[in-house]
Amino acid sequence: MRTRQGSRTRGDTPRRDHHDWASETYVDEWVRRQQAEDPSRAARFQLICDLFPFPNDATVTILDVGAGYGPASTFILDRYPHATCVAQDGSAPMLDRARHLVTKYGARLQLHRSDLFGAKWLPAHLGPFDAAVSSSCLHNLRDFTRIRQIYREIRKRLKPGGVFLNADLINAPTVGLRQRYDGVTAARRHREGAAAEELAALVRHGRRSPASPAREPFPATLDQHLAALKASGFKDVDCFWKELRRAVFGGYA
Ligand SMILES: C[S@@+](CC[C@H](N)C(=O)[O-])C[C@H]1O[C@@H](n2cnc3c(N)ncnc32)[C@H](O)[C@@H]1O
């Protein structure tokens, strides 16, 4: 397996950052760490459900973009007994970790493997969708031009009145806020007892980008995302929740 950025392995999604979604070992470790945070993500997933424009007993189809091991899809399926989720992701090891869920949910969970950089990442036979969600995925593309195209593509595949909700990482809007956010994050880590050595080791092993004081790490600010959603034809675009560089934002078709 090659490890340079942009390299492609066994037909997997090419790497564009420090994540190696094509690696079984990397994905195993990542999922284990992420699952520990799932309880704290539940409030954001619940907010996403509360913003859906249909009741809990509706028969609906929902797209989960970059679904990974399926935390957002399963949260939704547990609360919408007549919903079907299409869990899209480019990583074979990730989708393997979602596969056991098909036994639980049957045809209500459909796994779809495709690269978000591919022109046919969302084939015509999937959808149209009553809602589309995405959690911690699109920032990984590191390419705001592509993210804007994906917003347009999702918009076209939503039913009238449908919604797209994106829980993702965003850049601080100003240099002053960048420094404040970095300070808050460092203070939290300190309080939580995360040893500096542990973080340094992650950076050394290429698992985390070192913080750069000169550049923000993600593709766009919240304002840029909201503008892109409006330009893609979404209405009632807003940020529904935000804390530092994390936000839930989206709009209605
Ligand atoms: C941080 S994980 C988030 C997974 C899940 N949505 C969650 O909230 O835990 C990012 C996901 O995006 C997927 N991903 C990253 N780049 C991709 C691409 N170009 N095409 C398809 N999926 C991609 C990865 O495989 C990974 O499963």
The ligand as an SDF file (V2000), in Angstrom:
LIG
                    3D

 27 29  0  0  0  0  0  0  0  0999 V2000
  -14.2500   11.1860    9.6630 C   0  0  0  0  0  0  0  0  0  0  0  0
  -15.0370    9.8370    8.8350 S   0  0  0  0  0  0  0  0  0  0  0  0
  -16.7310   10.1020    9.2500 C   0  0  0  0  0  0  0  0  0  0  0  0
  -17.5360    8.8400    9.2290 C   0  0  0  0  0  0  0  0  0  0  0  0
  -18.9580    8.9890    9.7750 C   0  0  0  0  0  0  0  0  0  0  0  0
  -19.7770    9.8310    8.9380 N   0  0  0  0  0  0  0  0  0  0  0  0
  -18.9350    9.5130   11.1870 C   0  0  0  0  0  0  0  0  0  0  0  0
  -19.5410   10.5570   11.4570 O   0  0  0  0  0  0  0  0  0  0  0  0
  -18.3260    8.8590   12.0520 O   0  0  0  0  0  0  0  0  0  0  0  0
  -14.9400   10.3930    7.1720 C   0  0  0  0  0  0  0  0  0  0  0  0
  -15.4690    9.4020    6.1670 C   0  0  0  0  0  0  0  0  0  0  0  0
  -15.4150   10.0230    4.8860 O   0  0  0  0  0  0  0  0  0  0  0  0
  -15.0020    9.0470    3.9420 C   0  0  0  0  0  0  0  0  0  0  0  0
  -14.3450    9.7140    2.8200 N   0  0  0  0  0  0  0  0  0  0  0  0
  -13.2900   10.5390    2.8700 C   0  0  0  0  0  0  0  0  0  0  0  0
  -12.9580   10.9360    1.6090 N   0  0  0  0  0  0  0  0  0  0  0  0
  -13.8330   10.3330    0.7780 C   0  0  0  0  0  0  0  0  0  0  0  0
  -14.0280   10.3320   -0.6220 C   0  0  0  0  0  0  0  0  0  0  0  0
  -13.2380   11.0110   -1.4420 N   0  0  0  0  0  0  0  0  0  0  0  0
  -15.0360    9.5990   -1.1330 N   0  0  0  0  0  0  0  0  0  0  0  0
  -15.8580    8.8780   -0.3220 C   0  0  0  0  0  0  0  0  0  0  0  0
  -15.7220    8.8390    1.0040 N   0  0  0  0  0  0  0  0  0  0  0  0
  -14.7260    9.5420    1.5570 C   0  0  0  0  0  0  0  0  0  0  0  0
  -14.0430    8.1500    4.7010 C   0  0  0  0  0  0  0  0  0  0  0  0
  -13.9310    6.8800    4.1090 O   0  0  0  0  0  0  0  0  0  0  0  0
  -14.6630    8.1220    6.0850 C   0  0  0  0  0  0  0  0  0  0  0  0
  -15.5080    7.0240    6.2660 O   0  0  0  0  0  0  0  0  0  0  0  0
  1  2  1  0
  2  3  1  0
  2 10  1  0
  3  4  1  0
  4  5  1  0
  5  6  1  0
  5  7  1  0
  7  8  2  0
  7  9  1  0
 10 11  1  0
 11 12  1  0
 11 26  1  0
 12 13  1  0
 13 14  1  0
 13 24  1  0
 14 15  1  0
 14 23  1  0
 15 16  2  0
 16 17  1  0
 17 18  1  0
 17 23  2  0
 18 19  1  0
 18 20  2  0
 20 21  1  0
 21 22  2  0
 22 23  1  0
 24 25  1  0
 24 26  1  0
 26 27  1  0
M  CHG  2   2   1   9  -1
M  END
$$$$
